[in-house]
């Protein structure tokens, strides 16, 4: 299967939305660029307000976090860092989410809805504490010129992470891909300055909606996926909801959040 993504999960119980991965169909293999070959693949953080700061999340007891396994060794002073576009869910979006999740649960009962929504512009990478400030400064400089833009995220798609321990349902971007690639290009430039893995080649930009443990993509693709797409296409507020104007970029590092407004 053409799938790409992350290897494991950090130890915070809250971090149930870690999810950066390539698509499991179409777009070709989506491994990391050659520059980062051989480096460990890292999880994308949940971005939940209650996340443990990696400085404190020293327990690796997998029973405490749903059997998930950390994708990189914990070391004090390592901060899981992720650059993304936050999507603020409106009431109508949550109604659409509820319709989609309840239909998908007829195929995969263990599916859980996301509690927070975003579109990733980076993998999750590990920053040393003293690199956070220069990293954020460099991001701010590179992103300063960018204007607000729209994209449309209306194509239901099934994703798995790289080692097939999780499956996700997401809304893939059908318009605005070029602007997103331009943003990723700037974020990649910052990552390269710090010798960190860049984003996937030919990424499938998406907003994850729901997830489950295990590779259940076979159950969700085909008939289920068609029914979910029909729900999106038929939802009254869909066109308005899924045409998204991005107003800011965010970087989460450990328990710190940094915002970069678009012009």
Buried (B, 14 or more C-beta within 10 A) or exposed (E): EEBBBBBBBBBBBBBBBBBBBBBBBEBEEBBBEEBBEEBEBBBBBBBBEEBBEBBEBEEEEBEEBEEBBBBBEBEEEBBBBBBBBBBEBEEBBEBBBEBBBEBBBEBBEEBEBBEBBBBBBBBBBBBEBEBBEEBBEBBBEBBEEBEEBEBBBBBBBBBBBBBBBBBBBBBBBEEBBEBBBEBBEBBBEBBBEBEBBBBBBEBBBBBBBBBBBEBBBEBBBEEBBEBBBEBBEEBEEBEEBBBBEBBEBBBBBBBEEBEBEBE
